[in-house]
Amino acid sequence: MCLVANSFTPVKGEVYLGNEATEAKLKSLSESGRLEQYRILHFATHGALSGQVRGSVEPGLILTPPTTATQVDDGYLSSSEISGFKLNADWVVLSACNTAGGDASNSEAFSGLARAFFYAGARALLVSHWPVRSDAAVAITTGAIDAMMSHPDIGRAEGLRRSLSALIAKGGDYAHPSAWAPFVLVGNGSP
């Protein structure tokens, strides 16, 4: 996460790690209107498909759990909670497993977390179709951002393409589609 945050230089944003990366914090940022001010949101966490987390039938993101779970913060940010956020983001990056998955095992792709973020106000998403390798996710995300920062005239799709090409060119395990192919860009990002 810090590598991704550092790739945004000279622009600096806010980074929430560990005990600050909570469901309660995100809900507070949304309710106060601060979350709506962010143009790019990046989540480097674990994503779950519906039914993978005990007690929830919805897909979601696993965040830092509180000492004692409450109705407001149980450590699991479900798709219905996300859809209630107030966003105005050009791009939401979900560096987590299965973030393009559906609401249920027999549902359409992009009907879970992706749809929730679009309902909340995101215009473009970087999501994954299956479990991802952490090292590949970091390389792809930082590579796309570096390409866009170095060449402001290119968009997210070209930045992602350049990042994927660079990862494949490294060879070895990185050249295998299991490392780079889960990631897809959806939406256009225009206000």
N, C-alpha and C positions, 0 to 999 in steps of 0.2 A: 504494500500500500504506500509506503514512504517513497519507494522508487517511482511509483506512478505520480504521486504528489509533486515530487521533485522535477518530473519531466515537464511540468507546466511553467517552469521558469521562463521569463521573469514574473509571470502572473502567479500570485500565491492565493491559495484558498484556505479553507478550514479543513483540518483532518481530525477525525474522531477515531481513536484507537482504544482497544481494551475496554476499560470501565466507562468510557465516554461513548462507545459504539452501541448504544442501547435503543430499544424500541421507544422508551419514554423520551429520550433525547430527540429522536426523529419526530415524534408526535408533537413535542413542544416546539420544535423548529417550524413545523407545518402550521400549528395553531397561531404562532406569533407572526407568521408571514415571512419569516426569514428564509425558509426552505424555498419559497417562491422566487427569491432573489438569485438563487444559484442557477447558472446556465448549464453547468455540467455537474452531474452527480456520479460518483463512482462507488460501487459496493464491491469490496473484495471480502467475500464471506462464503458461507455454504448455502446453496440453494436446495430446496427440497420440493419434490413433486407431491401432488396431493396424496395423502395417506402415508407418506413416509415419516411423518412426525406424529408420535402418539398424541391423541387428543385433538388432532386437526385433520379435517378432510380437504383442506385447501393447500395449494402450493404456497411457498413463502421463503423468506430469508431468515437464517438463523443468526441472531445477534448475541451480544454479551448478555447472559441471563442475570436477572437481579438476584440478590440474596434470597428474597422471598417473592415468589411469583404473585402478581396481582392481575386484575382484569385489564389494566392499562399496559402492563409490561410483564409478559411471561417469557421474553427472550425470543419469541417467534413472531416475526412480522408477516402476517398472512396477506394474501392477495386482496382480500376485502378491506383490510386496514390500509394497504397501500393505495387502493383506489379512492380512499377518502382523503388522501393528502392533497394539498394545494401546491402544485408544481407549475413552473414556467420554464422547464429545462429544454434546451436545445438537444441535449444528449444525456442519456443515462447509460452508464456502462455497468453491466452486471457480470463481474468476473467471478462467476460461481457456476456450479454444475446445474445442468438442466433448466436454465432460466427461460428457454423458449418453449418448454413443455406445456402441455395442456392442463386444464382443470382436473381432468380425470384420465384414466388409462385409455379410454376410447374417444377422447375429445380431440379437437383440432389443435395443431401447434399454434402457439401465440395466444391461446385462450386463457392462460393462467397469469403468471407474473407480467408478461409483456402487455397483455390487455389492461391489467391493473395500472401499470405505469402510464399507459396512454390515456386511460380514463382520468388519471390524476393530473395530466397536463404535460407529459413528456412528448416531444416531437420526434425523437429518434432514439433507438436503443441498440446497444451491442449486447447480444444474448448468445447463449450456448444451447446446442441441441442434445448434448449428452455430458457425462462427467468429463471434467477438464483437468489437465495437468497444471498445477500451480505455476511451475516455471514457465510453461508455454503461455499461460494467461498473462503473466507479468510481461513477458517479452512482446506479446502481441499488443497489449494495451499501451505499454510505453513506446513501442515502435510506431504505432498509429499516431500517438500524440506527438512524438518527436518529428514525424514526417509532416504533420499539419503545422507545427510550430516553425519548422525550417522552411516550409513552403506554404505560406498563408493563402495562396491562390488555389490550393487543392482542398477538396472536401473530405468528409469522414470516410466515404467509400474508397477514395483513392488512398487516403492515409492507411486504411485497413489493408487494402490490396498490397501496398508497398511493405507493410509490416509482415503480412503473411508470406510474401515473396522472400523477404530477408530471412525469415525463420526457416523456410524450406531450403534456402540456399546454405544454411548452416550444415545441412546434411544429418546423417545419423538418425536418431529417434525423432528429431524435429521435422524431418522431411516426411515422416509418416502422417497420413491424414488424421490419425487419432489425436495428434498434437495440435493441429491447426484448423481442421475442418469443422469442429463443433461451433465455431464462432460465425455469427451472421449479423449484418447490420439491417435493421428494419426502420422504416419511417424516413422522412426527408430532413428533419431538423429545421425547417424554415418556420419562422414565427407566423 
